[in-house]
């Protein structure tokens, strides 16, 4: 249980630190990675949904046994994002450098799997482990 608490707490804090600055980088991203973003609602919507997931990770960290079922969508969030980027890279629509920068998401997804496996599936089992 302690492993899951650490993994999800680190993931949540890391995500908040990485995603929050994106709210202030809209124009810069358009300049650094042309063409400029033409749908700000999609950009800010992505950032908002991403941030919400970081808080979900922190909730999971608060009581991994109770919130163990939420670890499954957390894994899907990480692996879905990585799968999307791999497809874009395979299509030549994403440079390798941008793909490589997201490698912490792959690592966190794998750690989420390990946390899920190591976390007891019910409170009674958790009490016996203490």
Secondary structure, DSSP 8 states (H G I E B T S, - for coil): -HHHHHHHHHHHHHHHHHHHGGGG-HHHHHHHTSS--S-HHHHHHHHHHHHHHHHHHHHHHH-TTTTTTHHHHHHHHHHHHHHHHHHHHHTT-S-HHHHHHTHHHHHHHHHHHHHHHHS-SSHHHHHHH-
